[in-house]
């Protein structure tokens, strides 16, 4: 199945824009923090992963957090987002019973 790269950005372009090495992206892929799609021997990052990837870049380069620490931080952020979503659903359900 061929993948379309319409909603993807070249990993090389991302690295150039953020002034980082492509080896950093490769390390993130190896640890499972991001997925890389390869199309015609070019690496691409899905648009849906850009927010997380930019957070990872800031954590690594600005805050000097290692990749293992970043994995923990990202997992905690995802759990927090899930919990916030669940709280919003519960609040909406509660409003139905209050009316």
Protein Blocks (a to p, Z undefined) as FASTA:
>chain_A
ZZdfklcccfklmmmmnopafklmmmmmmnopaccddeehiacddfklmmmmmmmmmmmm
mnopafklmmmmmmmmmmmmmmmmmmmmmmmmmmmmmZZ
